[in-house]
């Protein structure tokens, strides 16, 4: 899985776990909601600064947005 897709999955999962809508996250991060949507779909790649900003708003460490699932949790194809 590409790192962009890992980030997209982790961003969506974390946002939903915090019960935030895309609009609420975008508002708190001072960015457009459509940008959040594009990040979560893997259409856009986030800069390091944006990863840091989103992690700060979500109350997590930036590396959590880039962390791949442990090998034991990955589905083998």
QUIMO-V756394 format. One record per residue. N is the residue number from 0. RES is the residue in one small letter. PHI is phi in whole degrees, 0 to 359 (NA if undefined). Layout:
# QUIMO-V756394
n->N res->RES phi->PHI
n->N res->RES phi->PHI
This chain:
# QUIMO-V756394
n->0 res->x phi->NA
n->1 res->x phi->293
n->2 res->x phi->300
n->3 res->x phi->300
n->4 res->x phi->288
n->5 res->x phi->298
n->6 res->x phi->300
n->7 res->x phi->302
n->8 res->x phi->297
n->9 res->x phi->292
n->10 res->x phi->297
n->11 res->x phi->297
n->12 res->x phi->300
n->13 res->x phi->292
n->14 res->x phi->301
n->15 res->x phi->294
n->16 res->x phi->296
n->17 res->x phi->271
n->18 res->x phi->56
n->19 res->x phi->253
n->20 res->x phi->281
n->21 res->x phi->301
n->22 res->x phi->296
n->23 res->x phi->295
n->24 res->x phi->298
n->25 res->x phi->299
n->26 res->x phi->300
n->27 res->x phi->295
n->28 res->x phi->268
n->29 res->x phi->59
n->30 res->x phi->225
n->31 res->x phi->279
n->32 res->x phi->301
n->33 res->x phi->294
n->34 res->x phi->291
n->35 res->x phi->300
n->36 res->x phi->302
n->37 res->x phi->295
n->38 res->x phi->295
n->39 res->x phi->290
n->40 res->x phi->269
n->41 res->x phi->78
n->42 res->x phi->287
n->43 res->x phi->250
n->44 res->x phi->257
n->45 res->x phi->278
n->46 res->x phi->285
n->47 res->x phi->299
n->48 res->x phi->297
n->49 res->x phi->291
n->50 res->x phi->300
n->51 res->x phi->297
n->52 res->x phi->296
n->53 res->x phi->295
n->54 res->x phi->299
n->55 res->x phi->298
n->56 res->x phi->297
n->57 res->x phi->280
n->58 res->x phi->74
n->59 res->x phi->229
n->60 res->x phi->280
n->61 res->x phi->305
n->62 res->x phi->296
n->63 res->x phi->294
n->64 res->x phi->282
n->65 res->x phi->251
n->66 res->x phi->284
n->67 res->x phi->284
n->68 res->x phi->296
n->69 res->x phi->303
n->70 res->x phi->306
n->71 res->x phi->291
n->72 res->x phi->264
n->73 res->x phi->284
n->74 res->x phi->275
n->75 res->x phi->275
n->76 res->x phi->248
